Amino acid sequence: MTRKEYVINTGSISYPDDVRDNVEEALWLFETETDNSNTIDDLIHAFTDQNVPIYYSELYDAVRVLDYYCTQVVSEGLYCVDSKNEFSLTSLLQSAYYELIREEICNNLETILFNHCTRIFDRFLKENDGIEVTPAIEDTLTEVFETLALEYNENTDKEYSALDEECKEAIKSIFKEKEGEGE
């Protein structure tokens, strides 16, 4: 089954390679998450947080890209700039980088969820070696996975494990229907 590609950086400023690499890694790690007992919202925040650089060089190399996000985090109150708090450019850049990665994950969440379903299907095929996958089955599964990805994209308070279970049930159900037709 064909995986979908991520759409990264649709803005007018292209990402430096290290920023693009961080974003792609966050997306891939999220997609391949195996400890999925958390809600999708929790995973978004965890993976975003894990992929924010802590080294000055990475942050300062990304300043050109982070300008928009710096403005955004300040205007949304995610980073407070006032006389009561000591200003830290590094902290502001980390907040901006967090927002950049979070936005890219959210923009690609439906693709991440779809690809996660295809990975479950791939595991199913490995466990059931020799099972025949017709184009009709693949089309049906693609539709089911797209529907599930959309549903979970719109309801990020659901647990990631529930998506796993729904994918597995859909796969089993479709192959049971196929067996019933073959008899």
Buried (B, 14 or more C-beta within 10 A) or exposed (E): BEBBEBEBBEEEEEBBEEBBEBBBBBBBBBBEBEEBEBBBEBBBBBBBEEBBBEEEEBBBBBEEBBEBBBEBBBEEEBBEEEEEEEEEEEEBBBBBBBBBBBBBBBBBBBBBBBBBBBBBBEEBBEEEEEEEBEEEBBEBBBEBBBBBBBBBBEEBEBBBEBBBEBBBEBBEEBBEEBEEEEE
